């Protein structure tokens, strides 16, 4: 049999990554060097593209450039064809004004972006048109992680659904509610950022988390699971990625040991990278394996087979709570 080599390029999590701060100066949208392809894409709860419309909770009409990046106007809709979001991308980055909408078409929020970084005023409204929140982005890491205190956002005002102003001039207590009216979380703002103790609750009123903030940064937090266990975390461990048993070296060994290069692909000289998407569930089990981009039906099927044979992973966590995380694993088939 021919010598074969499988190179595991990387593991990528479908989450937003940190980007450097950018100037709020507006510039024209950069034009792509090649023609755009119009697309209709189905999205899941995490705004990730899914191939099965039955698993989608929304869809968007957009265009992608030759590198597969979003470019130009993007409009997102719910399953009832009601517009939920509109904005513009340039080479994969949000660029310019983005607006979100309530189901009846009323404006829900408005924010400017520059190189995917929110800049300037942020405003949101309730469905009846009453103001909800106002604040300003003035630079930061664009991490999208407010618990780190580095996203550059300063809340100025917040009104509850009854029109009572809870935060004024960056100071006050804010809370949110579950659909059943139970408090979801509550905490204090001071100088526009989180300060002191914050509490989080389940829909049945059970306390799930307490967190301590100093000048907008999470210092320490505790998650209380339904069985009475406690898990401590900080700003640096707020999000923990799932891990294959033994880490990346063990994952590489598993793939090298398990993958069988299809003979049909070898005979035809087919090589390349199969991109496989899958979910690591909160219990560590691998689920919902899909080929995102294939090279040959037999290679694609082999990649799916091997991913399905993986042992349970150590589950990912957010805010101390185990959760399901979607991954993609690029696997390169090379004949040498």
N, C-alpha and C positions, 0 to 999 in steps of 0.2 A: 504494500500500500504506500502511496506517496506520503512524504513527510508533511505533517499538518501543524499549523500553529493558530491558536485562537488568542487574540489579544483583547483583553477587557479594557476598553478605553476609559470609562468613568461611570459613576452612578450619579444621576442627576435628579434632584427633587424639583417637582413643578411648584416652586414657590418663588416669590419675588426676591431678588438678591440685592445687596447693598450697592449703591452707586454713589459717586462723589457729588458734592453739592455743585450747583450750576447757577450762573447768573440769570436773573429773571428777565433779561433783555430779550424781547421777542425778535425772532428772525424768520424769514420765509421758510416754508416747508421744503426740505431738501428733496430734489427730484431724483427718482431712481434712474440708474443708468440703463436698465432694461425694462421691457414691457411688464405691466402688472397683470396678475391673474385674479379675476373676481372669484370670491368664495362665499359659500354659505356654510357656517360652522356651528355645530351643536355643542353646548356647554353644560358642564355639570355644576353642582353646588359651589365648587371652588373656582368656577370660571375657567376650568380646564377643558380643552377640546376633547370630545368623545366621538367615537365612530358610530355608536349605536344611538339613534334618535330616541329610543325608548328610555334611555338613561339620562336624557338631557332635561334640564329645567329652563333652558333659554337657548336662543340661537342668535347669531350675528351675521350681518351682511358687511363684507369688507373686501380688501384687496391685499395680495401678498406679492412681494418683489421676488426677484430671481433667487434670493437667498432664503426664501420662505418666511420673511419677516413682514409683519403688518405694515402697510404704507397707504396713507390716504384716509378718507372718511370711513368711520366705523359706526354702525348703528346696531344696537342689541335689542332683542324683543323677548317677551315672555311667551309661553305656549299658546296664549290667546292672541298673539300678534300685536300686543300693545308695546309701544316703544318704552324701554327702560333706561337706555343710555345712548348718548351720542358724543362723538369726539373725533380726533384726528391723530393718526400715527405717522411717524417718519422713521423709516428703517428700524421698526420694532419698538420705538419709544413713543410714549404719549407726548403730544406736542400741541400746545394751544388749549382752547377751552373745552372742558368736558362737563357735560350736564347729565344728571340722573332725573328720572321722572316717576311720579306716583302712577298707579294703575289708571287713574282717570286722565292722565296726560299733564297734570299740574307739575311744575318744576319742583324737584325734591332737593337738589343740591347743585352747586356750581363751583368749579375749581380750574384754575389755569395750571398748565404743566410746561416745563421746559426740560428737554432731555430726560423725560420720565420722572422729573422731580416736581412736586407741587410747589408753586410759588405764589406769593401774594395772598389776597383775601380768600377765605373759604366761607361759604354761606349755605345754610340748609333751611328747609321749610317743612311744616306739616302739610298734610293733604288739603287742609282748609285754607292754606296760604299764609297761616300765621308763622312768624319766625321761630326757628328751633335752635340754631347754633350759629355763631359768628366767631371767626378767629383769623389768624394770619400765619402763613408759612414764611419764614425769613431765612431759609438756608438750613442745612443739616445734611445728614447722611442719606436721606431718602430711604431709610431702612424699612419703613412701613411698620415699625415695631415701637409703639409709644412707650412700652415699659422700659426701653433703654434710655429714654429722655434725650435722644439725639436726632429726632426727626425735624427739629426746627419749628414745630407748631406751638403756638400760644393761643389758648382759648380766651376769648374776650367776653363772650356772653352766651348764656344758655337759658332757654325757656322750656318749662314742662308742657305737657299736652293741654293743661288747663290755662296756659298763658302766664303762669307765675314765673318770674325771672329767678332762677336758682343760682346763676353765676353772673356777676357784674364786675366789670373792670378786672377780669381774670381771677376773681376770688368768689368762693361759695361752694356749696355741696351739690353734686349732681348725682342723679340716679337714673336707671333704666328699668323697665318692667318687662316680664314675660307676657305672652299673649293672654294668659289667664289673670293678669293683674298683679301677680306676685312680683316683688322686687327682684330684679336680675342681678344688679350690682349697684353699689353706692360708694362715693368717695369724695374727697375734698380737693379743690383746686386752689392754688395760691400762686399769684403772679403768672397765671395762665397755664401752669403745669400741675401734675398730680403731686400731692403732698400728704404725708401721714398715712393712716390706716385705711385700706380699701377692703370691702367685703363683697363676696360673690355668692349667689344662692341658686339652687335648683328650682324648677317650677313648683315643687311641693313645699318650698320654703326652707329646705335643708341647706345649711351653710356648707359650701363646697371649697371655698378658698378665702384666705386672708392674706393681704400683701401690705408691706411697708414701703413707702416711697419717700425719698429725700430729693427735693428740687427736680422732680420729674423722673428720677431713675429708681427702678425697683431695686431695693436693697435685699429683701428676703421675702419669701412667700411660702405658704403651706397649702397643700391640697389634701382634703379629707375625703377618702373614698367611701362608698356606701357601706363597706364592710368594717369600717372603723379604723382603717389604716391611714397613715400620714406620710406624705411625700414632701420633702423640702426642696425648694429651688431658688434661683436668683435670676438676675437679668441675663447672665451668661448661660444659664441652664433652663430658661423659660421654654425654649424649643429644643428638643432632643431628637435627632434623626434616628429612625430604625437602624439596627445593625445586624448584619449576618453573624451567626454564631462563630466567634473567632476573628471577626473583622474582615477587612479586605483581603489579607493573605489567604484566609480560609475560603473566601468566596471565589478567588481566582483558582485555587486548587480544586474546588468543587466543580467549577465549570470545565476545567481542563480534563478532569477525570470522567465527567458525565457526558459531555457533548460527543456525538458521533457524526463526523462530517459525512453527509449523504453521498453515497457512491455516484448517484446520478449527477450531482453537482460537480464532483471531481471529474467525471468523464467529459462533462461539457466545459470544464475550466472556469466554472462560476465561483467568484469570490466577491467579498464585499462585507458591508455591515448591515446586520439586522437590528432594527430598533424595536425593542419589546417594552411595552408598558404593563405595569401591574400594580396592585394595591397590597401594601402590608397592613393588615387589619390590626385593630387595637389588641387582639390576642396574639399577634405575631404571625398569623397564618397568611400565606400568599394567596391572592384572589384576583379574579378578573384579569387574566393574562390576555393581552392583545398585541398583535403585530402592528406597530405604528408605521414602519417603513420596511418593506422586505426586499429581498434580492432574487429569490427563487422559491417556489412553493415548498420544496423539500427542505431547504435551509430554514425557511420561516417556521415550518412545522416542527423541526428539530429544536429550534430556539424556544418555542412555546412549550414543548414537551419537557425540556430541561428546567425551565423556570418553574413549571408545575411540580417538579420533584424536589424543590428546595425545602429544607427543614424550616420550622418556625423561626422567625427572626425575633430579636429583642425589639419590642414595640416602640414606636416613637411616642413622644410626650409633648404636650403643650400645656403650660400652666400646671404642670405636674400630672395632668390627666392623660392616660393612654388614649391614642387616637389612631385612626386609619390615615395612611400617607400614600399618595400615588407616586410611583417612581418610574423612570425609564432606564433601561439597561442597554447600551449599545454593545453589540457583540460582533467582532470582525472575524469573518471566515477567510483564511488566507492559505493557499496551497503553495508550498515551497519545495 
